[in-house]
Amino acid sequence: MSQLRAPTEQVATKETVNHPAARVAVTVVIIFSAWQLIVVLFDMPSFILPAPMDVLNKLVDRHEVLLRHTWVTAQEIVLGLLLGLSMGLIFALQMLLFEPLKRWLLPILIASQAVPVFAIAPVLMLWLGYGMASKVVMAAIIIFFPVTTCCYDGLRNTPSGYLDLAKTMNANRWQLLRYIQLPAALPTLASGIRVAVVIAPIGAVVGEWVGSSAGLGYLMLQANARMIIDEMFAALLILALLSISLYFGTDKILKKAIPWENR
């Protein structure tokens, strides 16, 4: 019995170590340990690099303010993702279905990334105001390119054998798109969505830096101006955790929604 129990315990231990939550916990411990070590070894002043415990204490003391600003930024990121994904999918379908339009839409696609985000932000503030709308559009613009290109490449690179088989069965253009091309493009589109989830917070926070009255980016600017560096790091830490949680949550949903992706 003991011989049978040993392999089972080893498998259970291995599964625990390989669990995503365990890996994240180990990574967090390593980062905080290295952070504390740098503060101690180099005797860093708190206005340059606060100690981890100072930041954690600030998270507890100012949790209501931090949560309020986190909720604003989270809404901007999610709405920006929804808008950017919708725009990217529509543009990709237009370039696939209407080949002449591709020559007109492609320059727009490239221009959306050629202009730096900081250059677009003041214009969006002028047009859309200092509320949430400008930040949502900013996040959508920054994810527009990867989503569109990934979706278009997936639609365009559908295996020709599938298309030929469907055509021999008298499938029309809509049926080809719905039953063949879109399912075949989903794994590639999923890669674009994963990239979009990671970079969408950049657009939201940049918009808050340029002009806003709420959000983690706004809170970081205010804390920096008043030299409350531990609060600035607390907001930065929450932003990092928000982005990581959003990525892993999206990744889990995509794996369940597209079971054939890994195959």
C-alpha positions as CSV (number, residue, x, y, z in Angstrom):
1,M,0.0,0.0,0.0
2,S,2.8,2.4,0.8
3,Q,4.4,1.7,-2.6
4,L,1.1,2.6,-4.3
5,R,0.6,5.6,-2.2
6,A,4.0,7.2,-2.9
7,P,3.5,7.7,-6.7
8,T,0.0,9.1,-6.0
9,E,1.5,11.6,-3.5
10,Q,4.2,12.5,-6.0
11,V,1.6,13.2,-8.8
12,A,-0.5,15.3,-6.4
13,T,2.6,17.3,-5.4
14,K,3.5,17.8,-9.0
15,E,0.0,19.0,-9.9
16,T,0.1,21.5,-7.0
17,V,3.4,22.9,-8.0
18,N,2.3,23.2,-11.7
19,H,-1.1,24.9,-10.7
20,P,-1.2,28.4,-12.2
21,A,-2.1,29.9,-8.8
22,A,0.9,28.3,-7.2
23,R,3.2,29.6,-9.9
24,V,1.8,33.1,-9.5
25,A,2.2,32.9,-5.8
26,V,5.9,31.9,-6.1
27,T,6.5,34.7,-8.7
28,V,4.9,37.3,-6.3
29,V,7.1,36.1,-3.4
30,I,10.3,36.3,-5.6
31,I,9.4,39.8,-6.8
32,F,8.6,41.1,-3.3
33,S,11.8,39.5,-1.9
34,A,13.9,41.1,-4.6
35,W,12.2,44.4,-4.0
36,Q,12.8,44.3,-0.3
37,L,16.4,43.2,-0.8
38,I,17.1,46.2,-3.1
39,V,15.6,48.6,-0.6
40,V,17.8,47.2,2.2
41,L,21.1,46.8,0.3
42,F,21.0,50.2,-1.4
43,D,19.4,52.0,1.5
44,M,16.8,53.4,-0.9
45,P,14.9,56.4,0.5
46,S,11.1,56.1,0.6
47,F,10.5,58.9,-1.8
48,I,12.5,56.9,-4.4
49,L,11.5,53.3,-3.7
50,P,9.3,52.6,-0.8
51,A,9.5,49.2,1.0
52,P,7.0,46.6,0.1
53,M,5.4,46.7,3.6
54,D,4.9,50.5,3.2
55,V,3.0,49.9,0.0
56,L,0.9,47.1,1.5
57,N,0.0,49.3,4.5
58,K,-1.1,52.0,2.1
59,L,-3.2,49.5,0.2
60,V,-5.0,48.8,3.5
61,D,-5.2,52.4,4.7
62,R,-6.5,53.8,1.4
63,H,-8.4,50.8,0.2
64,E,-11.7,52.7,-0.3
65,V,-10.1,55.4,-2.5
66,L,-8.0,52.8,-4.4
67,L,-11.1,50.6,-5.1
68,R,-13.1,53.6,-6.3
69,H,-10.4,54.5,-8.8
70,T,-9.8,50.9,-9.8
71,W,-13.5,50.5,-10.7
72,V,-13.2,53.5,-13.1
73,T,-10.1,52.1,-14.8
74,A,-11.6,48.6,-15.0
75,Q,-14.7,50.0,-16.8
76,E,-12.5,51.9,-19.3
77,I,-10.4,48.8,-20.0
78,V,-13.4,46.4,-20.5
79,L,-15.4,48.9,-22.6
80,G,-12.3,49.7,-24.7
81,L,-11.8,46.0,-25.2
82,L,-15.4,45.4,-26.4
83,L,-15.2,48.4,-28.7
84,G,-11.7,47.5,-30.1
85,L,-12.7,43.9,-30.7
86,S,-15.9,44.8,-32.5
87,M,-14.1,47.3,-34.7
88,G,-11.2,44.9,-35.4
89,L,-13.6,42.0,-36.4
90,I,-15.7,44.3,-38.6
91,F,-12.6,45.7,-40.4
92,A,-11.2,42.1,-40.9
93,L,-14.5,40.9,-42.4
94,Q,-14.7,44.0,-44.7
95,M,-11.2,43.4,-46.0
96,L,-12.0,39.7,-46.6
97,L,-15.4,40.0,-48.2
98,F,-14.8,43.1,-50.2
99,E,-11.3,42.9,-51.7
100,P,-11.3,46.4,-53.3
101,L,-12.0,47.9,-49.9
102,K,-8.8,46.4,-48.6
103,R,-6.7,49.1,-50.4
104,W,-8.7,51.8,-48.6
105,L,-9.0,50.2,-45.2
106,L,-5.3,49.1,-44.9
107,P,-3.9,52.7,-44.7
108,I,-6.4,53.4,-41.9
109,L,-5.3,50.3,-40.1
110,I,-1.6,51.3,-40.3
111,A,-2.3,54.9,-39.4
112,S,-4.0,53.8,-36.2
113,Q,-0.6,52.6,-35.0
114,A,1.7,55.0,-36.8
115,V,0.6,57.9,-34.7
116,P,1.9,57.7,-31.1
117,V,-0.8,57.3,-28.4
118,F,0.3,60.4,-26.5
119,A,-0.2,62.4,-29.7
120,I,-3.8,61.1,-30.1
121,A,-4.8,61.6,-26.5
122,P,-5.1,65.4,-26.5
123,V,-7.2,65.3,-29.6
124,L,-9.6,62.8,-28.1
125,M,-9.8,64.9,-25.0
126,L,-10.8,67.9,-27.1
127,W,-13.4,65.9,-29.0
128,L,-14.8,63.6,-26.3
129,G,-14.1,65.5,-23.1
130,Y,-12.4,64.4,-19.9
131,G,-14.9,61.7,-19.1
132,M,-14.7,58.0,-19.7
133,A,-15.5,58.1,-23.4
134,S,-12.0,59.4,-24.4
135,K,-10.3,56.7,-22.4
136,V,-12.5,53.9,-23.9
137,V,-11.7,55.1,-27.4
138,M,-8.0,55.3,-26.5
139,A,-8.0,51.7,-25.3
140,A,-9.9,50.6,-28.4
141,I,-7.4,52.3,-30.8
142,I,-4.4,50.7,-29.2
143,I,-5.8,47.2,-29.6
144,F,-7.4,47.8,-33.0
145,F,-4.3,46.8,-35.0
146,P,-3.5,43.4,-33.4
147,V,-7.1,42.3,-33.3
148,T,-7.7,43.2,-37.0
149,T,-4.5,41.7,-38.3
150,C,-4.9,38.4,-36.3
151,C,-8.5,38.1,-37.4
152,Y,-7.8,38.9,-41.0
153,D,-4.8,36.5,-41.2
154,G,-6.9,33.7,-39.6
155,L,-9.8,34.2,-42.1
156,R,-7.5,34.5,-45.1
157,N,-5.4,31.4,-44.2
158,T,-8.3,29.0,-43.8
159,P,-7.1,25.5,-45.2
160,S,-8.1,25.4,-48.8
161,G,-9.2,21.7,-48.5
162,Y,-12.0,22.7,-46.1
163,L,-13.2,25.4,-48.5
164,D,-13.0,23.2,-51.6
165,L,-15.0,20.5,-49.8
166,A,-17.7,23.0,-48.7
167,K,-17.9,24.3,-52.3
168,T,-18.5,20.8,-53.7
169,M,-21.5,20.7,-51.2
170,N,-22.9,23.9,-52.8
171,A,-22.1,26.1,-49.8
172,N,-22.7,29.8,-50.4
173,R,-20.4,32.6,-49.3
174,W,-22.2,33.2,-46.0
175,Q,-22.1,29.5,-45.1
176,L,-18.4,29.3,-46.0
177,L,-17.8,32.3,-43.7
178,R,-20.0,31.0,-40.8
179,Y,-19.1,27.3,-40.8
180,I,-15.6,27.2,-42.2
181,Q,-13.6,30.5,-42.1
182,L,-14.8,31.9,-38.8
183,P,-14.2,28.7,-36.8
184,A,-10.8,28.2,-38.5
185,A,-9.8,31.8,-37.7
186,L,-10.8,31.7,-34.0
187,P,-7.4,30.3,-32.7
188,T,-5.6,33.2,-34.5
189,L,-8.1,35.7,-33.3
190,A,-7.7,34.3,-29.7
191,S,-4.0,35.2,-29.9
192,G,-4.9,38.8,-30.9
193,I,-7.4,39.0,-28.0
194,R,-4.7,37.9,-25.6
195,V,-2.4,40.6,-26.8
196,A,-5.2,43.1,-26.7
197,V,-6.1,42.3,-23.1
198,V,-2.5,43.0,-22.1
199,I,-2.1,46.4,-23.9
200,A,-5.6,47.8,-23.4
201,P,-4.7,49.1,-19.9
202,I,-2.0,51.2,-21.5
203,G,-4.5,53.2,-23.6
204,A,-6.8,53.7,-20.6
205,V,-4.0,54.9,-18.3
206,V,-2.4,57.1,-20.9
207,G,-5.8,58.8,-21.3
208,E,-6.1,59.3,-17.6
209,W,-2.6,60.8,-17.5
210,V,-3.5,63.4,-20.2
211,G,-6.7,64.5,-18.6
212,S,-9.1,62.9,-16.1
213,S,-10.7,63.3,-12.7
214,A,-10.7,59.6,-11.7
215,G,-8.9,56.3,-12.4
216,L,-5.6,54.7,-11.3
217,G,-3.6,56.8,-13.8
218,Y,-5.1,60.0,-12.3
219,L,-4.4,58.7,-8.8
220,M,-0.8,58.0,-9.7
221,L,-0.3,61.5,-11.1
222,Q,-1.8,63.1,-8.0
223,A,0.3,60.9,-5.6
224,N,3.4,61.7,-7.5
225,A,2.7,65.5,-7.5
226,R,2.3,65.3,-3.7
227,M,5.3,63.0,-3.2
228,I,3.1,60.2,-1.7
229,I,5.2,57.6,-3.5
230,D,3.9,54.6,-1.5
231,E,0.4,55.4,-2.8
232,M,1.6,55.7,-6.3
233,F,3.2,52.3,-6.0
234,A,0.0,50.9,-4.5
235,A,-2.0,52.1,-7.5
236,L,0.7,50.7,-9.8
237,L,0.5,47.4,-8.0
238,I,-3.3,47.2,-8.4
239,L,-3.0,48.1,-12.1
240,A,-0.5,45.2,-12.6
241,L,-2.8,42.8,-10.7
242,L,-5.8,44.0,-12.7
243,S,-4.0,43.4,-16.0
244,I,-2.7,39.9,-14.9
245,S,-6.2,38.9,-13.7
246,L,-7.8,40.1,-16.9
247,Y,-5.3,38.1,-19.0
248,F,-5.6,34.8,-17.1
249,G,-9.4,35.2,-17.0
250,T,-9.6,35.8,-20.7
251,D,-7.2,33.0,-21.4
252,K,-9.3,30.6,-19.5
253,I,-12.5,31.7,-21.3
254,L,-10.9,31.3,-24.7
255,K,-9.6,27.8,-23.9
256,K,-13.1,26.7,-23.0
257,A,-14.7,28.5,-25.9
258,I,-12.2,27.2,-28.5
259,P,-11.3,23.7,-27.4
260,W,-9.8,22.9,-30.8
261,E,-7.2,25.7,-30.5
262,N,-4.4,23.6,-29.0
263,R,-5.0,20.9,-31.6
